[in-house]
Structure formats: C-alpha cells, structure tokens
Amino acid sequence: MHKKIVRSFLITFLITFLLGFGLLYVSLYKASISQDRQYLMNTVKLVKNLKIDDLNTTRLGDTFKSEDIRITIIKRNGKVLYDNYKDKISEKHLQREEVKQALEEGTGIRHSSTMQRSYLYVADYEDDNQTIVRLAMPFDGLSQSISILLAPFIFSICLSFMVVFILSKKMADEIVEPFQDIT
C-alpha cells in the first residue's frame, strides 16, 4: 500500500508538471507569434508610406534583407512589383494564402516552399494604389529556443521529482502507519 501511495503521488506530479509545461509552451508560442506579427504590422505601415524607388535608392530593402525580412509589393492583379530577395518574379501571387487573407484578415502563417522554411507572413492591402504590401520573417516558433528551455526544464523536473518523492514517502508513512498499528 505504501508503494502505491508513493507511485500515485509521483504519477500525479509528472502528469501535472507536463501539462503545466505544455500550457506554458503554448502560451509562449502564441505570445511569440503575436509579438512578431505586431512587429511586422508596424513595419508594413512604414513600408506602405514608401515608394518602390525609395526602397531601392535608400537601400532599405537590403537593410531588411540583412535582418532576414522579406518585402514583397504585389499589384492587385497578382503581379510582383518589388521583392528584396529576388530581382524578377514572373509568377502571380494571387493564390498565395497570405495575399488572399490580406483583403480579409491581413495576416497568415504558412511554410514557404520557395524559401524552404516556415515564415510568418503579414500582408496589408493598400486601397489607394491597389497594392498589397507583404512582409515575411522566419518563424520557427519556440523550437529555436527549446534548447535554451530544455536544460532548466530537465533540472526543475528532476529537483521537483526528488522533493515530491521525499514528501510523498513521508505522507505515505503518515497514512499507512495508523493502519499498521491497527493490524
């Protein structure tokens, strides 16, 4: 009976700890998306106020490229007017998920087949000149920082597991002892 009580406490602890860590991970993931999306939305506002010539002459497009941010300006018919990663793009971009969402929601996340990694896309439709300003930045969620979180997680689970094990043994002794006295 003593072992069953200790085992129950340890299993309960592990399940609770893992659920808590899972919830923390999901919360941090959503906060990371929200923060990156807000950064891109603010940058879209900046880029919308510039002309394509300004992006070239000020070399702002190259500056964004060095920060791994892709700027694409797309005409309403899908023709790409500017892309700081490629000089000339012949394909239409009307079927791109984030371009479709630009008229509805303004944001989207998808895996970029041309860039071979996950990007967070933010697109905004400019009604005045009938263009869509789309920005993209690499987004790996928290997987890029999971290695940073893994060591403290393993340490804390081991430390907590030892504390719970010691406390559960003491509690099991207190629970089992009266029954042993009776028998």
C-alpha positions in Angstrom: 0.0 0.0 0.0 2.9 2.3 0.8 4.4 1.9 -2.7 1.0 2.5 -4.3 0.6 5.8 -2.5 4.1 7.0 -3.4 3.6 5.9 -7.0 0.2 7.7 -7.2 1.8 10.9 -5.9 4.7 10.7 -8.4 2.4 9.9 -11.4 0.1 12.8 -10.4 3.1 15.1 -10.1 4.5 14.1 -13.5 1.2 14.5 -15.3 0.6 17.9 -13.7 4.1 19.1 -14.4 4.0 18.0 -18.0 0.5 19.6 -18.5 1.8 22.8 -16.9 4.8 22.8 -19.2 2.7 22.1 -22.2 0.4 25.0 -21.4 3.4 27.3 -20.8 4.9 26.3 -24.1 1.6 27.0 -26.0 1.3 30.4 -24.2 4.8 31.4 -25.1 4.3 30.2 -28.7 1.2 32.4 -29.0 2.9 35.3 -27.4 5.9 34.9 -29.8 3.6 34.9 -32.8 1.7 37.9 -31.5 4.9 39.9 -30.9 6.4 39.0 -34.3 3.1 39.8 -36.0 2.9 43.2 -34.3 6.5 44.0 -35.3 5.7 43.1 -38.9 2.5 45.1 -38.9 4.4 48.2 -37.7 7.0 47.6 -40.4 4.3 47.2 -43.0 3.0 50.7 -42.0 6.5 52.1 -42.6 6.9 50.3 -46.0 3.4 51.4 -47.2 4.5 55.0 -46.9 7.5 54.5 -49.2 7.6 54.2 -52.9 9.4 51.3 -54.6 12.1 53.7 -55.8 12.6 54.7 -52.2 13.2 51.1 -51.2 15.9 50.8 -54.0 17.6 54.2 -53.6 17.7 54.2 -49.8 18.8 50.5 -49.9 16.1 49.9 -47.2 15.2 46.7 -48.9 18.8 45.5 -48.5 18.7 46.5 -44.8 15.6 44.5 -44.3 17.1 41.6 -46.1 20.1 41.7 -43.8 17.7 41.3 -40.9 16.1 38.4 -42.7 12.8 40.2 -43.5 11.4 39.8 -47.0 9.4 42.6 -48.5 7.2 42.0 -51.5 4.9 44.5 -53.1 2.2 43.0 -55.2 -0.2 44.7 -57.6 -4.0 43.9 -57.2 -3.7 41.6 -60.3 -1.0 39.5 -58.6 2.0 40.9 -60.4 5.0 41.3 -58.1 6.3 44.9 -58.4 9.1 44.6 -55.8 10.9 41.8 -53.9 14.0 42.5 -51.9 15.1 38.8 -52.2 14.7 38.4 -56.0 15.2 40.8 -58.8 12.4 39.5 -61.1 9.5 37.3 -60.2 7.3 36.2 -63.1 4.7 34.2 -61.2 1.5 35.8 -60.0 0.9 35.9 -56.2 -2.9 36.0 -56.1 -3.1 32.4 -55.0 -0.8 32.8 -52.0 -2.6 32.3 -48.8 -1.5 35.5 -47.1 -2.3 37.5 -50.2 -5.9 36.2 -50.2 -6.1 37.0 -46.5 -4.8 40.5 -47.0 -8.2 41.7 -48.0 -9.9 39.8 -45.1 -7.7 39.4 -42.1 -4.3 40.8 -43.1 -2.1 38.1 -41.6 -1.2 34.5 -42.2 1.3 31.8 -41.4 2.5 29.2 -43.9 5.5 27.2 -44.9 7.3 28.9 -47.8 8.1 26.3 -50.5 10.4 28.8 -52.2 12.4 29.6 -49.1 12.3 26.1 -47.6 11.4 27.2 -44.0 8.5 28.5 -42.0 7.8 32.1 -42.3 5.4 34.4 -40.6 3.7 36.5 -43.3 1.9 39.8 -42.8 0.1 41.3 -45.8 -1.8 44.6 -46.0 -3.9 45.9 -48.9 -3.3 49.5 -49.8 -6.6 50.7 -51.4 -5.1 54.0 -52.8 -2.6 52.4 -55.2 -4.2 48.9 -55.3 -1.1 47.1 -54.0 -0.5 44.6 -51.3 2.5 45.1 -49.1 3.7 41.7 -47.8 6.4 41.2 -45.2 7.8 37.8 -44.1 10.2 36.8 -41.5 11.5 33.4 -40.4 9.3 31.9 -37.7 10.3 28.6 -36.0 8.0 29.2 -33.0 9.8 28.3 -29.9 11.7 25.4 -31.4 14.6 27.7 -31.9 14.7 28.4 -28.2 13.7 25.0 -27.0 17.4 24.1 -26.4 17.6 27.0 -24.0 14.5 25.9 -22.2 15.3 22.2 -22.1 18.2 22.3 -19.6 16.2 24.3 -16.9 13.2 22.1 -17.6 15.1 18.9 -17.0 16.8 20.3 -13.9 13.5 21.6 -12.5 11.6 18.3 -13.2 14.4 16.3 -11.5 14.6 18.6 -8.5 10.8 18.7 -8.2 10.6 14.9 -8.6 13.0 14.4 -5.7 11.1 16.8 -3.5 7.8 15.2 -4.4 9.3 11.7 -3.8 10.6 12.6 -0.3 7.3 14.3 0.6 5.2 11.5 -0.8 7.2 8.9 1.2 6.6 10.9 4.4 2.9 11.3 3.6 2.6 7.7 2.8 4.2 6.8 6.1 1.7 9.0 7.9 -1.2 7.5 6.0 -0.1 3.8 6.3 1.2 4.0 9.9 -2.3 4.1 11.6 -3.4 1.1 9.6 -0.2 -0.8 10.5 -0.9 0.0 14.2 -4.5 -1.3 13.9 -3.3 -4.6 12.3 
